[in-house]
Amino acid sequence: MKTPRTFADALADTTLTSVFNPYSDHCALHDRDDGARVRKRNLVHCLEAAIDAQVDTIWIARDLGYRGGRRTGVPLTDEVHLTSASTLLGGIPLDRATHGPVVAERTAAVVWRVLSQVAAPVVLWNIFPLHPHEPDDPLSNRCHTRAERNATWPFLTALIAMIAPRRIVAIGRDAGIALAGIDIPVMTVRHPSYGGQSEFIAGVHAIYGLEEEDAAPQLSLLTAHAAMGATA
């Protein structure tokens, strides 16, 4: 797993129960025929661009969500923000893997609002890099198990070896705890879900030395936008 392509190939070969692998599995409800191949290509393009740009920071959350990375193949990125991800990494090609209306995710909306303020490329990832769901309910989210984490932990260490980051930003307490033993500086910020938006923004601003701003009106618009995507 020394290159983005071999990394993505190995990730695509991973199979676990009650887990959707966006890089090899097909969603009969939403995917285009080549959906898994598109998501895998998106991931490779992101990692290749990050290496070329010598990105020095990885943002890591807990799991892929069914409205975000499950559909796009790009962690913490919904379909609304695929263009933003492309722009941040120098205009790389990132394509939709699904048909029908574009779907938004609230967490991705807040993350990408802050990334637009940071204006510096980062690598986005998850402790568990696939989408864990409840049995018989593929369009649901759940926390990954310790066994699932252990099965995919080599991908996190391989990613760190490829990117060689100067620091890691852990998004949420669970991610921060999981990364406690990593031999790289880890700064934990509040996860933006469940009322944590303002604290997440303040935490990232502090890490990057950005001035605070009154984000309440902007966040209200973001939430409304995400809600519209959710009902589309």
Beta strands, then each sheet from edge to edge (+ up, - down):
strand 1: 19-20
strand 2: 57-63
strand 3: 123-128
strand 4: 131-132
strand 5: 167-171
strand 6: 186-189
sheet 1: 1+ 4-
sheet 2: 3+ 2+ 5+ 6+
end
